[in-house]
Amino acid sequence: VQLQACGGGLVQAGGSLRVSCVGSGDSFSRYSVGWFRLAPGKEREFVGGIAWRGGTPAYADSVKGRFTISRDGPSNTVYLDMNNLRVEDTAVYYCAANRALWIAFVASQYGIWGQGTQVTVSS
């Protein structure tokens, strides 16, 4: 499986943006997907994730209530919808995948990564 993240851009604080993670290759539907972000001067941060078997996505406290993760099977795409964006959400956003049955919160538990997409929130 390979991942392609896209949809980043520049948005004003309070605005919304959707980033997508498209999986190619066999059986992407059997992969759990996590979203991470990396901001300058900060460590990589777990944003949220969705297990391949469905269920409720998990979110970091910093984005809970503002970000939503969903999955579209036929298009092999996992979406990260970001609302009420804040300046501190500015980062490169990465999607990652693994074959675990649960949502992993640690980056080292993911073996497949997309290339990242820049999200910039201006004040």
C-alpha positions as CSV (number, residue, x, y, z in Angstrom):
1,V,0.0,0.0,0.0
2,Q,1.1,3.5,-0.8
3,L,-0.4,6.7,0.6
4,Q,-0.9,10.1,-1.0
5,A,-1.9,13.0,1.1
6,C,-3.4,16.1,-0.5
7,G,-5.7,19.1,0.1
8,G,-3.6,21.3,2.3
9,G,-3.4,25.0,1.9
10,L,-3.7,28.4,3.4
11,V,-6.8,29.4,5.4
12,Q,-7.7,32.1,7.9
13,A,-8.2,31.3,11.6
14,G,-11.7,30.1,12.1
15,G,-11.9,28.6,8.6
16,S,-12.2,25.0,7.4
17,L,-10.1,22.7,5.3
18,R,-10.2,19.1,4.2
19,V,-7.1,17.0,3.7
20,S,-7.4,13.6,2.0
21,C,-5.3,10.4,2.2
22,V,-5.7,8.2,-0.8
23,G,-4.4,4.6,-0.5
24,S,-3.2,2.6,-3.5
25,G,-2.6,-1.0,-3.7
26,D,-4.5,-4.1,-2.5
27,S,-6.6,-4.3,0.6
28,F,-6.3,-0.6,1.7
29,S,-9.6,-1.2,3.4
30,R,-7.8,-3.6,5.8
31,Y,-5.5,-0.8,7.0
32,S,-6.0,1.4,10.0
33,V,-5.1,5.0,9.3
34,G,-3.7,7.7,11.6
35,W,-3.1,11.4,11.0
36,F,-0.1,13.1,12.4
37,R,1.2,16.6,12.2
38,L,4.7,18.2,12.4
39,A,5.1,21.9,13.2
40,P,8.4,23.8,13.2
41,G,10.2,23.4,16.4
42,K,7.7,20.8,17.8
43,E,7.6,17.1,17.9
44,R,5.4,15.0,15.6
45,E,1.9,14.9,17.1
46,F,-0.9,12.4,16.8
47,V,-4.0,14.1,15.5
48,G,-6.5,11.3,15.1
49,G,-7.1,7.9,13.6
50,I,-9.6,5.4,12.3
51,A,-9.5,1.7,12.5
52,W,-10.0,-0.4,9.4
53,R,-12.9,-2.3,11.1
54,G,-14.8,1.0,11.6
55,G,-15.9,2.3,14.9
56,T,-15.5,5.6,16.4
57,P,-12.4,7.5,15.4
58,A,-10.0,8.7,18.0
59,Y,-8.8,12.3,18.3
60,A,-6.1,14.2,20.2
61,D,-7.6,16.5,22.9
62,S,-6.2,19.5,21.0
63,V,-8.5,18.9,18.0
64,K,-11.4,17.1,19.5
65,G,-14.7,18.7,18.5
66,R,-13.1,20.6,15.6
67,F,-11.6,17.8,13.5
68,T,-13.4,14.8,12.0
69,I,-12.0,11.7,10.4
70,S,-14.0,9.6,8.0
71,R,-13.4,6.9,5.5
72,D,-14.8,6.2,2.0
73,G,-14.2,2.6,1.0
74,P,-14.9,2.7,-2.7
75,S,-12.4,5.5,-3.3
76,N,-9.8,4.2,-0.8
77,T,-9.7,7.6,0.8
78,V,-9.6,8.7,4.4
79,Y,-10.5,12.3,5.1
80,L,-9.5,14.7,7.8
81,D,-12.0,17.6,8.0
82,M,-10.7,20.5,10.0
83,N,-13.1,23.2,11.3
84,N,-12.6,26.3,13.4
85,L,-8.9,26.2,12.6
86,R,-6.4,27.9,14.8
87,V,-3.0,29.4,14.1
88,E,-1.5,26.6,16.2
89,D,-2.9,24.0,13.8
90,T,-0.3,25.1,11.3
91,A,1.8,22.1,10.4
92,V,2.6,19.5,7.8
93,Y,0.0,16.9,8.1
94,Y,0.8,13.2,7.4
95,C,-1.3,10.2,7.0
96,A,0.0,6.8,8.0
97,A,-1.3,3.2,7.9
98,N,-0.9,-0.1,9.6
99,R,-2.6,-3.5,9.7
100,A,-3.5,-3.2,13.4
101,L,-7.1,-3.8,14.5
102,W,-7.0,-0.8,16.8
103,I,-6.0,2.9,16.4
104,A,-2.3,3.4,17.2
105,F,-1.4,6.7,18.8
106,V,2.3,6.4,18.4
107,A,4.1,7.1,15.1
108,S,6.5,4.2,15.4
109,Q,3.5,1.8,15.2
110,Y,2.9,2.9,11.6
111,G,5.0,1.4,8.8
112,I,3.5,3.2,5.9
113,W,3.5,7.0,5.5
114,G,2.3,9.5,3.0
115,Q,4.4,12.5,1.9
116,G,2.7,15.1,3.9
117,T,0.7,18.2,3.0
118,Q,1.1,21.7,4.4
119,V,-1.7,23.4,6.3
120,T,-1.1,27.0,7.2
121,V,-3.6,29.0,9.3
122,S,-3.2,32.7,9.3
123,S,-4.4,35.1,12.0
